[in-house]
Amino acid sequence: MMNGQNTDLATMVTGLGCASIVDAMGRTHQHRTHQHRAHLLGLVSPSPQRPMFGPAVTIAYLPYRDDFTDSNAAGFAGWFYRAVGDAPAGLVLVLSSGGYPDASHGGGTKMSRLHNHGLAGLLCDGRLRDFDELARYRFATWCIGEATRAGVDTVTPCAANIPVEVRGVCITPGDYIYADRAGAVVIPAQSVREVLAEAHRVESEDAAFLPHIRDEDPVALREGRRTSSER
């Protein structure tokens, strides 16, 4: 079960879409010269109708090395429990690619731990196996695609709860992750309420423009006579 804060935030995110949250991130985290990239594209899911939302914990992957004896000994199970700690319910587990986004990072058997411990979701910057099995679990899964061959000889988990890069976006432990059919967005924990409130304003503004668009004058627009109310 989610704690009180996450339940409250889950209520705030209800009815929102990824695009509106991305727009809200752009408004909230503006900078004159630097881009705070927050959106991720190219994700697929075994259950794409199921959105995902929750605070992130991370496992960083690297290319497999035989001499990483301590890291290899822990395996996915060890790194999973190091990442989720004593309060796993409602978390989103984020796995970096290790430089091989086409390698499998696991499948239905390994990832059953997320189901057993009540996590909200899995965001993997790599491939996963057993989509049919993953679709039956309670958590939402988003990744790069489905795989058939195991990837344990290609990438290996090496660290838990450190900042990771996923498809050009920095994700730090505690960031909130939202994903739906459109893509995913990463929201800093300190501004998540502000961003979600702004996303609702974005949705309201879009809804308010619909009658203006319905009643717009095609002739005026073709002649370049635009008004400030147009979008």
Beta strands, then each sheet from edge to edge (+ up, - down):
strand 1: 39-40
strand 2: 52-63
strand 3: 92-95
strand 4: 121-124
strand 5: 127-128
strand 6: 140-142
strand 7: 145-146
strand 8: 155-160
strand 9: 164-166
strand 10: 169-171
strand 11: 176-180
strand 12: 183-187
sheet 1: 1+ 12- 11+ 2- 3- 4- 6-
sheet 2: 1+ 12- 11+ 2- 8+
sheet 3: 5+ 7+
sheet 4: 9+ 10-
end
